[in-house]
Each structure stands twice: as structure tokens, then as C-alpha cells.
Amino acid sequence: MKPQIRALLTLAAFTVPLAACPGGTQGFAFVSSVNGAYQPEGPVGSAFIVEGIQFGDVQGSSNVYFTNNLGVTALPAPITTWANNFIIGTVPTGAMNGPVSVNNGNGPNIGLTFFTVTPQAPFNPTALAWAAASALPVGLSGHAVAFSRIGNATSAPRVIYVTGGADSTGTPGTAVYYSTVPASGAIGAWTATTALPTGLAFHAAVVATSANTADNNQTGYLLVIGGATSASGTSSAAIYRGILNTNGSVASWSQSASLPAALHSLAATIYMGHLYVVGGAGSGNTAVATVYRAVIQPDGTLGAWTSETSLPFRLSHFGFGQFNGRLYTFGGDSGQITPNDSLPSASAVTDIYSAPVDLFSRNLTTWSKSATSLPAKRMAETAVLAGAPGAGRILVSGGLVTGGPTDEELSASINADGSVAAFSTAASTISALCAGCSIFNHAATGYVNTNGEFHAVVVGGDDQNAPTKKRKESSTY
């Protein structure tokens, strides 16, 4: 970000609380944030929210302007909600990297926010062809993966992280590995970096950056959330924060916060500057239905936890993803199982649920059951959701499946209203790359390379065909 733009944004952030003025259009608009982020980003067609004061109570001739192809902040955005302290709209076609401005009739706002327009990378799991990628140094299950661009520049390193995970005895480990993604998209060799303070498995991991939070650290933080500290499933409430170096390695770890309750086999995501923690298993490995949310503050710490709308029933070991402002769960277990169970559970489910996020409050409105279900009861699977807004796709990989093979890759479209279309089986399967392995308790994520192409990666996992063997293979497409 240009220094003068960053200075203006900082000025706005400190000026807003002092400049509150009733009546809407009295004076210039002040912008405190876009998408709750210090250096926001998003593709054309994605939702955005501008927050601040003095926008005006009605839109009238006012508008939000993105940077056009001439480098001028003059491209109007489609607006869905206009209020005196927030505006919701969609990133307009033709938007380019550059400032975003609010003009409330008195001229551009004080404090310009630089917005990076990310590519609308297509995602078509039905046509994917898996390829072997760099293997982990050791076999793992119950580990977590996270992807991030280190810094805001489009040429900045893109890095995938693997944290913790259980060894062949089920004991949680402390190892952390990272792999830099080259322009081609194929992941590079895994390199060990600073280990976790304690052994963890069946946890969640996310990366907080200036692009998805108010955090103004230019490299970001790797957050490791909850997890099991023993093979029997002793759950943890700790949240560890790893400071990232410019090359993607982890400089150091510290405990930055705690969950409201100890959990393992949970899910987490960052959206519009807030961390969401969904489901998991607590005391006695019993699944829970709780959902929590906390804002990620400018110094990378978490604000107070808010209890969100609970899941319709207790759920752990489920596939999870966020797409276009909705959180999704796929299958999972509703009962009581230890993390390393290797047989399908009678309490596994086929259900798919989703909940939209209210952009202004950041609250989840309600969880709705999809008319589409998974073809069979499935748990310990992964889900990757991606694509352009209005053209999303889902890839569900592996898992313990009741009455069916565990190596199939399932694909479905996400409809414009957020509902899920029928699933089909992808033509290519990971089992072809690992001598017929049948993986579960693995990890998966998606990422976009510097050429704007989307890739998915599946890493490690248990093998139902060889229960004592932890896989170390990575597969990508």
C-alpha cells in the first residue's frame, strides 16, 4: 500500500470516534474500514461493506467508487444497503487495484482505503486430475492446513502451512511445516519451522492478515485453535499465535487467547475481519453445537467472544467451508467418538447446513438444512469451496463413509442463492496416487497461484486400508 494512502486510512481510523455527527450528510464522510480489513481484497461480484460515519441516511446521488482501468477512483459500485454508518454493495465489473472512496455529495471521504481485486479463479472439481505433490517429512493425521499470501503485493510469496497432527501411536505432535507455492501452483518441498508450544491434533488453523482483518502486521499471524492434546481426546481451549516472517516461516509462538470452551475436531474461518469457530468435541469427546465469533483487532489479538446461532445439532469431525458470505457444514458425527476412531460411526450424518453472515453485525442469521444431502453418512472428510460469486463449487474428499468407499471425490455446485446442487463423483481420485489408500482425518485447502489459477491440495491422513499407517503424501491439481 502506498504510504500516503496508509497514512490517510490511519488518520480516518483515529478521527472517526471524534467526528460523530448526527444528520448524515453534514460534512465529509469518514471511512473506518472496508470489509473489516486494513488492506481489503475481493473478486469482482463479491460483497463488500464500508463502515464509518456521515455517509448520509439515504443514498440519493451518493455512491461508493472503486478504481477503474485508468487508475481513477470513479467506478460506481452496485449498492444494496445504504445507511449513515455502513454501506453494503458488490465489487463492480472493471474494478482494478486502487483506492475505494465514498462520496456523500460533499466530495470523496477523508481516508482512502486501498482495495486489491483478486482474480475470479474458476473451480471445476468434476474435471480435475490429481497429481502427486511434495510429501510431508512424516505421516500425519488430524493435522490442520492453512494458506496465505505473505504481504499485500500480488507477487508476494504464497505459503501453505501444516500444523501439528498425530503420529502412528495417535500422540499429538508439535511440528509445523510450510511450503511455498511457485507460479505454476504445484507446491514446493515442505520445510520445518518453529514448532508449536505443545503437541496438538484435530485442531483448526487460519491465517490472519491485513487482507482479511484489521491486523496491520504486513506478514500476518498463523492462528492454531483448540485441538486434542492426547490420543484419547483431551481437548484444549488454547489459541496459539505464530508471527510470520517475510519468507513464510514462523518466527515465534505465544498463546494469544482461549476459546470459551475446550474443543477438538472443530472448524474455523475468518470472514470480514472476524474469527468464527464452529462445532467440535468437548469433554468426553462429546460433540457440541456451539458457534463462537470474535473480532481480530489491529494488533492481531482477539476481542471478546460472542455466542452465535448454534448448529441445529451437535457436530464434530465434519467438512467445513466458507463461500460468498455463508458458512457450510458437510456430514460429520453427532455423537461421541475418540479422535483416532477408524470405523464409520453410527452417529455420522449426511446433512448439509449453511448459515449466512449479516455483514453489518457479523452475526450468523440462522442455519438452514440443504435439500441436498451427501450420498452416504460421512465423517472425518474435508471440503474445499471456491469459484467466482454465483459460480461456486464444492469438493468433498475422503472420510469414513457408511456402506461405501472412502476414496471417492464428490463435487457439487453452489447455486446463486447459496443452496447446494446435487453431488456427482469426480473422475479423478486420490487413491490412484497412493496405491489404493482410503484416506480420512486428512487436511485440505485451496489456493490461487500468481497466475490467478485455483488449485486444491490434500495432505496426509489416516488410511482405512492400513489403520496403523499415517500417510505423508500430498495431492494437488
N, C-alpha and C positions, 0 to 999 in steps of 0.2 A: 504494500500500500504506500502511496506517495506520502511523504512526511506532512505536507500541508493538509492533506485530507484527514490523516490520522489526528492531527492537532485540532482540526475543526470538530471532529467527532468527539474527541476528549472534552473540548470546550462545551459542546452540547450536552454531554453526559453530566457535566458538573453544573451547567446552567439551568437545566430543566426544573429541578426541585425548587429553585428560587424564583422562577419566572411564571409560575402558575397563574393563569389569568382566566376568570370565567368569561363566557360570552363567545368563545370560539375564535372568531376572525380578528380579534383585537391584537394587531401586531403580527410579526413573523412567526411562522411555525417553528417549533423546536423538535428535532428528532433525537430520541434517546437510543433507539436500536432498530435494526431491521432483522427480522427472524430471530430476535434474541441473541444475535451474534455480533462479535466485534468486527469480523470481516465476512459478512454473509455470502452465501452462494446458493445456486439452484439452477435447474434447467428451465428452458422456455416452457411455459404451461404449468409450472409448479406454483403452489400457493405461496404468498409472502404476507407478512404482517409488519407494518411500520408502527412503532409506538413512540409516543411523545406527548406534546400538548399544543393547543392553539391551532389545530387543523381546521376547525370550524364544525359546527353541529350538522351541517348538510354539505354535500359535495358541491353542488352548484357547478360553476365553471372551474373549480379547483381540481387538481389531479396529482398523481404520482408519476414522475418521469424517470425513465431509465436512459442509459447512454445508447445512442444509435450508432450506425456504421460510420458516421462522420466524426465520432468522438464527442458529440454534443449531447448534453443531458436534456433531451427534448422528445423522447419517445413515450407517449402516454400509455399507461398500463390499464387493462380492464379491471374495474373496481367492483367488488361485490358488497363490501360494507364500509361506510364512512362514518366515523364518529370523531368527536373533538380530541380524543386521546389515542385513537388507533384507527388504522386503515387496513383492510384486507383486500387483496387482489391477486392476480396471476401475472407471472413474468411474461411480458409481451413478446410476440414473434418479432425477430430482428434485434432483440436486446443484445448488447455487447458488454464486455467487461468495462466497468467505469462507475462513476458516481450515480446514486439514486437520490432524487430530490422531491420534496413536497412543495408545491406552490399553492398557497391558500388564498391567492388573489393579491397578496402583498409582496410577491416575489418568492424566490427559492428560499427554502428553510435555512436556518443557521445550523451548520454542522452537516457536511456532506458525508454520506456513507458509501464506501466503495463496494460494489457488488460484482462477484465473479459468476459469469454464466457458464455452467458446466454442460458438457455435451449430452444430448439425448441418445445415449448408447442403447441400441436395440438389444433385446434379450429373447432368445428363442430356444428354450431347453429341448423341444422336440427334435431339433435338428443338430443338437450339439454332438461333438465327437470328443470323448475324454482322451487325454494324453497323460502319460506318466510325467510327474514333475519331481523336483528335488525332494528326496526322502528326509524325514527327520533323523537326527542322530540316534534316537532310541524310539522304540514303540511306546505309544501313549494312548490312554482313553480317558474320557472325562475332562480333557483339556479345553481351553477356550481359545478362539482366534479373534483377531480384530484387525481392521485395515485402516490406514490413514495416509494422507498426503502430508509430508513434513514441511510446513510452511504454506503460504498462500499462492506462490508462483505456480503457474501451470507446469513448469519444468522441475518443480521440487520433487525430491525423492518420494516414491510411493512404497510403503512398507507394510508387510503382513507380520503380525505377532502371534506366537503360540505361547500360552502361559500355563504353567502347572501341568496337571494331569496325573493319572495313576499308572504305576508300573505293573509288572506281571503279578505281583502279590496284592494289588489293589491299594498300595500305600501311596498317598498323595505326595507329589514332588514339588520342588521349588524352581525348577529350571524354567528359563524364559529364552525363547529363540526369536530371531527376526530374519526376514528375507526381503531383499529389495527387489521390486518389480521393474524389469527393464522395459524399454519402449515396446517390445514385442508382446508383452503381457505374461510371458512364461516366468514363473517365479524363480529366483536365484537360489543359491545354496543357503541353508539355514546356519545362522551364526549365534552362538550363545552370548547372552548379555547378562547384566546384573540380575541375580536370582531373587525370587520373592522372599520376603522375611520369614515365611512359614510355608510348609507343604500344603497345597490346595488342589482339589479336583472337583469337578462338577460345579464350577463357579461360572460367572459371566464376566466378559471383558468388553470395554468400549474405549474409544479414544476421544477425549475432549480437546477440541482445537478452537482457534479463533473463527473458523468457518462454521461451526455448529453450536458455539456457546459464546458467552460474553468474555470468556477467558482471553486475556491479551498476551499470553505467552506465545511467542511466534512458532514454537515447535509443538507444543501441546503436552498432554498428560495421558498416560495409559492407566485406566482405572480397572482394577480387579475387584469383583464384587461378590461377597459371600463365598460359599463353597463348602466342601467337606474336608475336614482335617484328619480323617481316619478312614480306613477301609470299611468300617461299619456304618459310616454316615454321620459322624459327629458334625453338626453344622456350625458355620461361623457367621457372625454378623459384621465382620471387619470389611472395610473398603480400603484397599491399598492404592496409593497414587504413585506412579512411576514418572519421573521427569524425563522427557525425551531430549536427546541430543540432536544436532542438525543432521547427522547421518542415520538417524532412526534408532540408535542404540538407547538403552535405558541408563540414565546417569545414576539414579538412586531411587529407593522406595521409602515411603513412610505411610503410616496409617492416617488417612485424612478424615475419615468419618466412620460411622457404624450404621448398619441397617436398623430399622425399628425392631426386627426380629432376626434371629439366626436362621439362615436358609442355605440349602444347596439345590442343585438341579433346577435353578431359576433361569429367567431370561431378563435381558436388559437392553435398552436402546436409548439414544439421545435424539431428541426432536425439539426444534425451536428453542434451543438453549436449556432444556430440562432433561433430567435423567429419569427414566421410567423403569421400575423393577416389577416384574410380573411373576406371580405364582412361585413354585418351588416346593421344597420339602423342609419341614422344620423338625422339631423334637420327635424322636422315634421314627424318623423317615416318613412321617405322615404329610401328604400333600396339603397345600394351603391354597386359598382362593384370593389372597390379598394382592393388591396392586398399590405401589407407592410412587410418589413423584417428588423430586427436589430440583430447584434451580441450581445450575452450575454458575458460580459467581466469577467476577473478573480475575480473581487470584487462583481460580481452579478449585476452590473449596465448594462444598455443598451447603445450600441453605437448609431451612427446616423441612422435614418430611411432611407431605400431605397424603392422607389416605384417599385413594381414588376408588372409583366404582369397581367393586370386586368382580372377579370372574364368576360365571354362573355356577361353577362347582370347583372343588379342589383340583389342582392340576400341577404335575411336575413332569420332568423328562419329556417335554413337548417340543415340536418345531415352532419357531417363532420368527417374526419379521415385521418390519415397518415399511409401509409404502404409501406415498401420497397422502400423508396425514392420518393414516389408520394403522392400528396395531393388530396383528393377526396371530392366532394360535392354531396349531395343526396337531391333532391327535394328542398323545401324551397319556399319562397314568393318573388316575383319580384316587388311588389307594395308598398303600404303604409298602414300599419296596426299598431294599438297600441299593446304593448307587451302582454296585457292580453285578446286579442280577443279570443273568444271561439267557433267561427264558421269557417268552411273552407273558404278560401279566393278565389275569382275568379282569382286572380293573382298568385295562387300557381302553381308549375310546377312539372313535372315528371322527368326532366332531371337529368342525372348524368354526372359530368365533373371530369376530373383529369388532373394534371399537374406534370411532373417530375421535380425534383430538379437537376440542374447541380452541381455536387459535389464540383468542384473546386471553381466556382464563388458563389455558393449557390443561384443563381438566378433560378426562375421558367422559363422554356423554353416556353411553350405555354399550354393553356387549351384546351383539346380535349373532344368532346362530345362522350359519350359511345353509342355504338349501342344498348345497353340495357337501358331501362328506368324503373322507378318504375311502378308498375301495375296501380296506380292511382295518381292523384295530391295529394301531401302530404307536410305538413309543421309542424313545432314545434315537429319534431321527433328527435331521436338520432341515431347515428351509431357507432358501435364498430367494428374495423378492427384488425385482429390478425392472427396468424398462422406462419408457417415456410416460409421463402422466396421460392416463387414458388408454395406455397400451402396455400395462404391466403384465409380468409373467411370474410364475412361481415354480421353483424346482425343489421338490421334496426328495431327499436322498437317504437310503439305508433305513436303519431302525429295526426293532424287533416287531415282526408282523405276525398277527394271529392267523394261522392257516394259510400262509403264503410265503413266497421268497422274500428275503430281506435285501436283495441286491438290486431291486428294481428302482429306477429313477422315474418319479412321477412329475408331470408337468400340467399346469393349468393357466388359463388367462385370468387376469383381474379385470372385471368389467368397469365401465366408466363410473358406475355408482358405487364401486368398491366391493361388489359381490364377487364370488369366485365361480368360474365356469367349471365344467366337468373335467376330471383328470384323465390324462392319457399316459401311456408308458413311453418314456423316451427311448429312442432307437439304440443309443449307446449306454452301456452300463459300466460302472467302476469295477465290477467283479472280473471283467475281461482283462484288467490290468494287474490283478493281484491273485492270479491262479484260482479264481473262483471263490474268493473271500466273500463273506456276508457280513458287512460292517454295521456296527451300531456304537453308540457312545463316542462317535467321532465328532469333528468340528468342521464347519464350512462357513465361507463368506464370499462376497462378491466384490469386485473392484474394477475400476476403469483405468486403463493404461494411458500413457501420454499421447497416444494416437486417438484417444476417445473411444476405444473399443472396450466392451464389457467382457469380463471373464469371471468364472466361478472356480473356487478351489475347495476340495475336500481333503482333510488332513487326518491321518491316523485312525484310531478307533479300535474297538474290540472286534473279534471275528467269531461269529456264532459257530462256524465250522471248525474252529480251533480255540476253544474257550480260554485256554491259558496263554494264548498268543496275543500280544498287543501289536497292532500294525503301525508301521512307521512311514508307509507310503503316502505320497501326496498326489492327487489327481487334479488336473485342470483342463479347461477347454478355452 
